[in-house]
């Protein structure tokens, strides 16, 4: 990736590496590089491009099961990658499949562009600011403000600690729900509670903050 892309991430912006097939669908969502804090790149090999720019997000189509399989392979190959699944979803099926396959966020092309992209843009920039700090400037694990020390983890229940272990092991949400005998919707609420206690936004940030697991 370009040197200026890394510079965007360093100063708290976000770089989104999208598959080339998404260029036209995303034009109405601000997909053109008109905002200096949010840069879009369109490539054929999203995985390779993301690996070449630390902190960049991947945007992949998730319209079909075949698309979802490609997204799942990227998620498995790079478990800390931030992935946006792009769907055109009227009933929720594509959204569900995208999240199940490893997408951290979903952009639905059937939702009003100005509103949905405004929300997505805010989430991406907030997350980029949280994880885009150079490693030397980050607090050490366990220090004040690190979000990954003993105090936040000790605030979790035994069940939540077990859930945290599954999150770090890339266990699919559906499998987590099966093990906890609850619906996937309930499981997402439990996962959100763990993220809130630990001060992280999603699995990508969890891996960044807690690279060596929990004691």
Residue, then its C-alpha position, 0 to 999 in steps of 0.5 A: x500500500x502507499x506510504x500516505x495510507x499508513x500516514x492516514x492510519x497513524x493520524x487517526x484516519x481510516x483506510x478501507x481496502x475494497x474489492x474492485x467490484x465494489x467501486x460502482x456500488x460504493x460511489x453513492x456511499x462516499x466511496x470516492x476518496x474525497x475525505x482525507x480522514x477516510x481513504x478508499x482503495x480498490x484492488x483485486x487482492x484485498x487480503x494482500x493489500x490489507x496486510x501491506x498497510x497495518x491498520x487498514x480495513x477490508x471491504x468485501x462483497x457479501x451478497x452470496x454464500x460464495x462471497x461469504x466464503x471468501x470473506x470467511x477465508x480472509x477472516x481465518x487467515x487474518x483474525x485481527x483484520x477489520x472487515x466490512x461486509x457489503x450487502x444488499x439485504x432486505x430480509x437480514x439473510x446476507x447480514x447474518x451470513x456476513x457476520x457469521x463469516x467474520x465481518x466486524x461491520x456490515x454496510x447495507x446498500x439498501x439503506x439510505x446512503x447518507x445515514x448508513x455510511x455516516x454511522x459506518x464512517x464514525x465506527x471506522x474512525x473511532x476504531x482506527x483511533x483506538x488501534x492506530x496508535x504506534x505500538x511504542x506509544x501504547x500503554x503496556x498490558x496491565x498498566x492504567x488505561x490499557x484496557x487489557x489489564x487484570x482489573x477489567x478481566x477480573x470484572x468478568x464473571x466465570x461465564x464471561x471469561x469462558x466467552x472471552x476465551x472463545x472470542x480469542x480462539x475465533x469460535x463462530x458466534x453460532x457455536x458459542x450460542x450452541x455451547x451456552x444454550x442461547x440464541x445468537x441474538x442473546x450471544x451478541x448481547x453477551x459479547x457486547x457486554x464483554x467488549x464494554x467491560x474490556x474497553x474494546x470495540x470488536x475482536x480485532x481490538x481484543x487481539x490487539x489489546x490482549x495478544x497473549x490471552x488471559x491468566 
